[in-house]
Amino acid sequence: MHPINSLLLSPLLLLPLLAPAQTLQTLTLLPPILTESSGVEESGTNKIWTFNDGGGEAALYLCDTMGNLLNTIQIDEAWNRDWEDITQDDQNNFYIANTGNNSNSTTDLTIFKIPNPDTAPGISVTAEVISFAYEDQWSFPPPDDSLNFDCEAIWWDNGNLYLCTKNRTVPFDGKAYLYRLPDTPGQYVAEKIGVFDTGGTTMLNHWITAGDISPDGSKLTLLSSDKMWVFYDFTGDDFFGGKHIQVNFPSISQKEGICFVSETRLYITDEETVPGFGRNLYSIELPNLPTSGAEVPDPQSHFSLFPNPCRDWLAIDGNLIGYQLEIFDAKGSSLLILPSLTDPVKVPTGNLPNGLLFIRFLDKTTGQSWVEKVVKLGY
């Protein structure tokens, strides 16, 4: 969301001044076998390795960016209890995170290390096992306000594996924990080294579903259902100690895989939650990152809107106190005004016209305005 001078924002000028969410380019529909793609790793030009979520085969699937299934590699000495992410090191070894833990009660937390499947001479490779427990988990499951031991994001850097947790706390507190492990087979206690506060109060929009580090190690990205966070200007593995920006997507889906293709381009995959929705491979270009010394936008100053598309209601989460909300149609006609907001707010949309709508948030103290777009669906 971007600030716009409210003196310029009349209904007639609304469309030209709109700053849309970051564009996701849909590259292809993944093969039918991949209904629950939960991690993605690049395999040369226009090819990816991916796999299915928990309960699927202990196998990796090689696809191209046209949606063709090119190869299947079985992973011997491995089991798919709940595979959630994949990464590789500078020697092209792959690491498969068998770290899903929805209930926070699992003690079988493992990461499978395999040689590069691109060089496999046959139809299978044999995994080595990295087993671990979290240093700060003492009960299985812990109390509801401590359900932060599900992990769906891992990456490799400088001889270590890093795990970022998917928060399931009740009430949801928006925090993601970062842990570090050696990248060699064995049994370990994962060391907690950081906490990232997403600033959100809604689980679906602020839990972490995947992560990856850029090829030169200078940028880290964490994924959620309708956004990603990009971290940079950090030192060593103090990934949350530098700067970061939030990149919003134009729609929400069960996005669970992300990987860097270059320093500025990433692939993202989502699961097919219902037939015909999801199971896509996307591409996205990073926006220009603020230069050193520039003010970095605070993600907590942004608003999250969901569901988008919407039908009967639209929930809005963020720092809303002191704002006025106004909804316009594509012609610039005002449809609804809420002169004051609570945090969060649920806006009734059932009586609004179908199609593209624009929402203006007016800061009544500073006079600045922010605009977002939503799609209203009919029945």
ChimeraX attribute file (.defattr): number of C-alpha atoms within 10 A of each C-alpha:
attribute: neighborCount
match mode: 1-to-1
recipient: residues
	/A:1	22
	/A:2	15
	/A:3	13
	/A:4	18
	/A:5	11
	/A:6	16
	/A:7	9
	/A:8	12
	/A:9	19
	/A:10	12
	/A:11	14
	/A:12	13
	/A:13	12
	/A:14	21
	/A:15	16
	/A:16	8
	/A:17	15
	/A:18	20
	/A:19	16
	/A:20	14
	/A:21	16
	/A:22	16
	/A:23	16
	/A:24	18
	/A:25	13
	/A:26	15
	/A:27	16
	/A:28	17
	/A:29	18
	/A:30	25
	/A:31	16
	/A:32	12
	/A:33	13
	/A:34	21
	/A:35	21
	/A:36	24
	/A:37	30
	/A:38	29
	/A:39	32
	/A:40	29
	/A:41	24
	/A:42	22
	/A:43	17
	/A:44	11
	/A:45	9
	/A:46	11
	/A:47	18
	/A:48	23
	/A:49	25
	/A:50	26
	/A:51	29
	/A:52	24
	/A:53	24
	/A:54	18
	/A:55	11
	/A:56	17
	/A:57	16
	/A:58	21
	/A:59	21
	/A:60	20
	/A:61	21
	/A:62	23
	/A:63	21
	/A:64	22
	/A:65	18
	/A:66	14
	/A:67	17
	/A:68	15
	/A:69	19
	/A:70	12
	/A:71	14
	/A:72	17
	/A:73	18
	/A:74	18
	/A:75	22
	/A:76	15
	/A:77	12
	/A:78	22
	/A:79	18
	/A:80	21
	/A:81	19
	/A:82	24
	/A:83	29
	/A:84	30
	/A:85	35
	/A:86	31
	/A:87	26
	/A:88	22
	/A:89	17
	/A:90	11
	/A:91	8
	/A:92	14
	/A:93	13
	/A:94	21
	/A:95	26
	/A:96	27
	/A:97	26
	/A:98	26
	/A:99	29
	/A:100	26
	/A:101	24
	/A:102	17
	/A:103	14
	/A:104	21
	/A:105	15
	/A:106	15
	/A:107	14
	/A:108	15
	/A:109	19
	/A:110	25
	/A:111	26
	/A:112	23
	/A:113	24
	/A:114	21
	/A:115	17
	/A:116	16
	/A:117	24
	/A:118	13
	/A:119	9
	/A:120	13
	/A:121	8
	/A:122	9
	/A:123	12
	/A:124	15
	/A:125	20
	/A:126	15
	/A:127	21
	/A:128	19
	/A:129	20
	/A:130	22
	/A:131	20
	/A:132	18
	/A:133	18
	/A:134	16
	/A:135	12
	/A:136	11
	/A:137	15
	/A:138	9
	/A:139	10
	/A:140	13
	/A:141	17
	/A:142	16
	/A:143	11
	/A:144	13
	/A:145	13
	/A:146	18
	/A:147	24
	/A:148	22
	/A:149	29
	/A:150	26
	/A:151	30
	/A:152	29
	/A:153	31
	/A:154	30
	/A:155	25
	/A:156	23
	/A:157	20
	/A:158	12
	/A:159	11
	/A:160	15
	/A:161	21
	/A:162	23
	/A:163	27
	/A:164	27
	/A:165	28
	/A:166	27
	/A:167	26
	/A:168	24
	/A:169	18
	/A:170	12
	/A:171	13
	/A:172	18
	/A:173	20
	/A:174	21
	/A:175	22
	/A:176	23
	/A:177	20
	/A:178	22
	/A:179	20
	/A:180	22
	/A:181	20
	/A:182	18
	/A:183	19
	/A:184	14
	/A:185	15
	/A:186	12
	/A:187	14
	/A:188	16
	/A:189	15
	/A:190	20
	/A:191	17
	/A:192	17
	/A:193	14
	/A:194	16
	/A:195	16
	/A:196	15
	/A:197	14
	/A:198	18
	/A:199	18
	/A:200	22
	/A:201	18
	/A:202	19
	/A:203	19
	/A:204	18
	/A:205	23
	/A:206	26
	/A:207	25
	/A:208	30
	/A:209	29
	/A:210	32
	/A:211	30
	/A:212	29
	/A:213	23
	/A:214	19
	/A:215	16
	/A:216	9
	/A:217	16
	/A:218	15
	/A:219	20
	/A:220	22
	/A:221	25
	/A:222	23
	/A:223	25
	/A:224	26
	/A:225	22
	/A:226	22
	/A:227	21
	/A:228	22
	/A:229	18
	/A:230	20
	/A:231	21
	/A:232	20
	/A:233	17
	/A:234	17
	/A:235	11
	/A:236	11
	/A:237	15
	/A:238	12
	/A:239	23
	/A:240	19
	/A:241	16
	/A:242	11
	/A:243	19
	/A:244	23
	/A:245	18
	/A:246	20
	/A:247	20
	/A:248	22
	/A:249	18
	/A:250	19
	/A:251	18
	/A:252	19
	/A:253	21
	/A:254	21
	/A:255	28
	/A:256	26
	/A:257	31
	/A:258	33
	/A:259	29
	/A:260	24
	/A:261	21
	/A:262	13
	/A:263	15
	/A:264	14
	/A:265	14
	/A:266	20
	/A:267	23
	/A:268	26
	/A:269	28
	/A:270	26
	/A:271	23
	/A:272	20
	/A:273	13
	/A:274	9
	/A:275	8
	/A:276	9
	/A:277	12
	/A:278	20
	/A:279	26
	/A:280	22
	/A:281	27
	/A:282	21
	/A:283	20
	/A:284	18
	/A:285	17
	/A:286	13
	/A:287	12
	/A:288	7
	/A:289	14
	/A:290	14
	/A:291	9
	/A:292	10
	/A:293	6
	/A:294	8
	/A:295	9
	/A:296	14
	/A:297	15
	/A:298	12
	/A:299	18
	/A:300	15
	/A:301	12
	/A:302	19
	/A:303	19
	/A:304	23
	/A:305	23
	/A:306	19
	/A:307	20
	/A:308	20
	/A:309	18
	/A:310	19
	/A:311	18
	/A:312	14
	/A:313	18
	/A:314	19
	/A:315	16
	/A:316	20
	/A:317	21
	/A:318	20
	/A:319	18
	/A:320	21
	/A:321	13
	/A:322	15
	/A:323	22
	/A:324	17
	/A:325	20
	/A:326	17
	/A:327	22
	/A:328	20
	/A:329	21
	/A:330	15
	/A:331	14
	/A:332	16
	/A:333	15
	/A:334	14
	/A:335	15
	/A:336	16
	/A:337	13
	/A:338	12
	/A:339	13
	/A:340	13
	/A:341	17
	/A:342	14
	/A:343	12
	/A:344	17
	/A:345	14
	/A:346	15
	/A:347	14
	/A:348	14
	/A:349	17
	/A:350	15
	/A:351	11
	/A:352	19
	/A:353	14
	/A:354	16
	/A:355	13
	/A:356	15
	/A:357	20
	/A:358	22
	/A:359	21
	/A:360	22
	/A:361	24
	/A:362	23
	/A:363	17
	/A:364	14
	/A:365	8
	/A:366	10
	/A:367	13
	/A:368	17
	/A:369	22
	/A:370	21
	/A:371	24
	/A:372	20
	/A:373	23
	/A:374	20
	/A:375	18
	/A:376	22
	/A:377	17
	/A:378	12
	/A:379	4
